[in-house]
Amino acid sequence: MTVDLHAPIVENRFLRDEAATQALASTLAQAYAALPASSLATRGAIIELHGNLGAGKTTFVRHLLRALGVTGRIKSPTYAVVEPHEAPATATQPALPIWHFDFYRFKDPNEWEDAGLRDLYASPGLKLAEWPEQAGGLLPPPDLEIALSAPPDAGRDTAHPGDGGRQVTMTARSATGATLLRAISAAEATA
């Protein structure tokens, strides 16, 4: 699989509470659903999520999956490494396979081959990876990286009331990632 790498494009946001996190995930889902069907059928996209324990990676993924139309239980794949999902077909898009990876407990690079993860990454669909750094250099380059962190003064800053909020940094690393970032910015500008 090849990814059209180019200079990173970085955007930062402050998400003051879970509702803001849900809104960003919904906007990303809309941007993803608007990608050309030919792009989704051939490869999809790879989105990596970075952040410490409790930063909100799994919460963001749950909101994203719900916004894409995934129903049923959405659990963290911390112990299973991967959980498959499928977003239903729409008038303009076929059903979308989605794989949610969590490499937190990933220790042995042989697991990559033994579990067929290379094949999953090479197949069409959306790949969401938490703790990608635990997989070392085995993962293909992402289209979009999302880093979540709680500011050190979260909860004490009167400018950001609520649950303390999260800082989010989104970095596009391919043309697909750049398209997603542009769509998110355009949607937020009209909201």
DACORBEL-V974464 format. One record per helix or strand. SS is the DSSP state (2 for helix, 1 for strand). FROM is the first residue (numbers start at 1). TO is the last residue. Records with the same first field share a line. If there is no record, write none. Layout:
SS=FROM-TO + FROM-TO
This chain:
1=5-15 + 45-50 + 82-87 + 96-102 + 126-130 + 144-149 + 166-174
2=18-33 + 37-42 + 57-67 + 110-114 + 117-122 + 132-135 + 175-190
